[in-house]
Amino acid sequence: MSEKTNVARIFDNLGLKYAFHTYEGDGSLTASEVAKLVGADSARVFKTLVTVGKSGRNYVFAIPAPNELDLKKAA
């Protein structure tokens, strides 16, 4: 990967270990499918989701691949 993502910078600041993987896809794969493609445990693969609140502000979530974002809890 030539450029670090914001999540990578956060992980660096927290001292967390991580690895980037590349894969072929058309953009319609779920995070769990991507985990399978790269040979990783889906519970250890995170997806980044961005939402827009009623205020118009953006909120960013990094959650494990098999999980779903509960918008009520996020609010």
TAMODA-V321418 format. One record per backbone hydrogen bond with DSSP energy under -0.5 kcal/mol. CO is the residue of the C=O (numbers start at 1). NH is the residue of the N-H. Records with the same first field share a line. If there is no record, write none. Layout:
BEGIN
CO->NH + NH
END
This chain:
BEGIN
5->9
6->10
7->11
8->12
9->13
10->14
11->15 + 16
12->15
30->34
31->35
32->36
33->37
34->38
35->40
36->39
41->44
42->45 + 65
45->65
47->49 + 63
49->61
51->59
53->56
57->53
59->51
61->49 + 63
63->47
64->67
68->70
69->71
70->74
71->75
END
